[in-house]
Amino acid sequence: MDQTSLTSSIMLVTVDGSNIDIAMAFVADFYKHFNYPFDQNHKRKVLLGFIADQSLGRAWLIQQAGVAIGYAIVAFSFSLERNGRIAFIDELFIDDSSRSAGVGASVLSKIESWCASVGVTNVRLEAEASNERASALYVRCGYIDQHRRLLTKVHGVDKH
């Protein structure tokens, strides 16, 4: 199958109760990949709460030719500076065996199109400073480093 056929078969499928176990397997892989702390039961509970309230954003399984190959989570917020509703690609994970060949760019394009359709004015994302491959993809897809620092203050039990 050529690259165009592979990327044209990419679909975003909403995560719900029928496929959350598949999504959680990818979430576990993502957290393992970056060596993030991971409590399966807690993350499942958080994800279930997220998907139950569509005003927060969306969670999708990424499918290629009908087979799940990863997941994406997009969360909404508001920015006066950015003139309205913005979306943050909180997590984007594609299985190692499906990376390259335009899959990531295709997924980003689909997310961006959906965001535009729901009134999002800007799409943001982040990458680990050491993840040069992902950063290069994001730059190729038009994302720019605005030379700002993302600072975080954590409340509660999850200190990640």
Backbone hydrogen bonds, N-H to C=O, Kabsch-Sander energy under -0.5 kcal/mol:
donor,donor_aa,acceptor,acceptor_aa,energy
6,L,2,D,-2.2
7,T,3,Q,-2.6
8,S,4,T,-2.3
9,S,5,S,-0.9
9,S,6,L,-0.5
10,I,7,T,-1.3
11,M,63,Q,-2.7
13,V,11,M,-0.6
13,V,61,L,-2.7
14,T,12,L,-0.5
15,V,59,A,-2.9
19,N,16,D,-1.3
20,I,16,D,-1.0
23,A,19,N,-2.0
24,M,20,I,-2.9
25,A,21,D,-1.5
26,F,22,I,-1.5
27,V,23,A,-2.4
28,A,24,M,-2.5
29,D,25,A,-1.7
30,F,26,F,-2.7
31,Y,27,V,-2.6
32,K,28,A,-2.2
33,H,29,D,-2.7
34,F,30,F,-1.6
35,N,32,K,-1.0
36,Y,31,Y,-2.7
40,Q,38,F,-0.6
43,K,39,D,-2.9
44,R,40,Q,-2.3
45,K,41,N,-2.1
46,V,42,H,-2.4
47,L,43,K,-2.8
48,L,44,R,-2.8
49,G,45,K,-2.1
50,F,46,V,-2.1
51,I,47,L,-2.7
52,A,48,L,-1.3
53,D,49,G,-0.6
53,D,50,F,-1.1
54,Q,52,A,-0.6
56,L,53,D,-2.3
58,R,74,V,-2.5
60,W,72,A,-3.0
61,L,13,V,-3.2
62,I,70,G,-2.6
63,Q,11,M,-3.0
63,Q,61,L,-0.6
64,Q,67,V,-2.7
65,A,9,S,-1.4
66,G,9,S,-0.5
67,V,64,Q,-1.8
69,I,62,I,-3.5
70,G,62,I,-1.0
71,Y,93,F,-2.0
72,A,60,W,-2.3
73,I,91,E,-2.8
74,V,58,R,-3.0
75,A,88,F,-2.6
76,F,56,L,-2.9
77,S,86,I,-2.3
79,S,84,G,-2.4
83,N,80,L,-1.5
84,G,79,S,-2.8
86,I,77,S,-2.9
87,A,122,N,-2.5
88,F,75,A,-3.0
89,I,87,A,-0.5
89,I,124,R,-3.5
90,D,73,I,-1.7
90,D,88,F,-1.4
91,E,73,I,-1.3
93,F,71,Y,-2.8
95,D,69,I,-3.6
98,S,95,D,-2.2
99,R,95,D,-0.5
99,R,96,D,-1.3
103,V,100,S,-1.6
106,S,102,G,-2.2
107,V,103,V,-2.5
108,L,104,G,-2.6
109,S,105,A,-2.3
110,K,106,S,-2.2
111,I,107,V,-2.6
112,E,108,L,-2.9
113,S,109,S,-2.4
114,W,110,K,-2.3
115,C,111,I,-2.8
116,A,112,E,-2.4
117,S,113,S,-1.9
118,V,114,W,-0.9
118,V,115,C,-1.0
119,G,116,A,-1.5
120,V,115,C,-2.4
121,T,85,R,-3.4
122,N,85,R,-0.7
124,R,87,A,-3.0
126,E,89,I,-0.6
131,N,128,E,-1.9
132,E,130,S,-1.7
135,S,131,N,-2.2
136,A,132,E,-2.5
137,L,133,R,-1.8
138,Y,134,A,-2.6
139,V,135,S,-2.4
140,R,136,A,-2.5
141,C,137,L,-1.7
142,G,139,V,-1.9
143,Y,138,Y,-2.6
146,Q,144,I,-0.7
151,L,149,R,-0.8
159,K,157,V,-1.0
